[in-house]
């Protein structure tokens, strides 16, 4: 589906942010591993989170997805044989976390996904699981999905590459249920806040472990259990990046609601990035108020916030001088190679943008409408939508339906703020 975007003069109003994808998926997985009934309040209902729900159902969890509250009756750390391929669609988080918990059973489980998921490396996780007693292989022998795994996970010592933090989180969630203790050494850890998010969930579950401060070494005690819980899911800072950046790059006054400034999500650092670039941000009791201001180019280390790269690539086109986004090589192994793709698509619109090994260099540019490819990547589609709002003429963005992966209401929210956008055929 294509999205038509025309230059928009002003945005104004309230933007309510959906619940966190990362928290929702962790909640579904841990509730499924627990014994008893858990309640997940205000979860994100999206394609990614439903991929996790359906896979956990196939592994034996009884999950009811009522609006605003999901009820999960867990399988008490003993998954059942799904006797079918687990289809994780486009959700890398779901794939990696469920790959780990699938190794808790003494039976073979196959996991697969869509074309994008099949392009993402998972061999570091498979190798780590093998070291802990599991059978774990890439079916096509290319280190990528589809994969087959078989437990039981026994524990022991392993090393895992942290280029994708989900590999680390997968081991941290599964290892406490192994019969023996587990030692994990992490190399080249990226996206550290996502590992801290997983540790927050373990802490709330009173899981026993030791760690080094830099999160490069963990000792996890075995033969533990997860317990049922009731928890409300906070708003998603990664999703909030897009209306926040929209407010910064356009004539605007937007009140952002639904976010928790005290949550562990790393992407709350986008407020710091925006302030450093000159954006006017006011924290109020009602939410975060963002207003137009003169933007200046800055250098941003995005290692802990890789999802911010697409939106800030667009901001760089508006900011005076030069914007450098760096130290984010893992952006190349997301739904797409986001570094290459954002350089490619914004160039079509006239952006002065340069791809570097670990990021992008962008200079202030006058964008012009063009037909651009969303590459079936939700964050690329949302970023190109923002670019279209400031470009002369009309921009057509392909693969618009992909926003449903994490932010199903994105287009309606932007339209309510005054964005001149229209889905073809809608």
Order of alpha helices (4+ residues) and beta strands (2+ residues): beta-beta-alpha-beta-alpha-beta-beta-beta-alpha-beta-alpha-beta-beta-beta-alpha-beta-alpha-beta-beta-beta-alpha-beta-alpha-beta-beta-beta-alpha-beta-alpha-beta-beta-beta-alpha-beta-alpha-beta
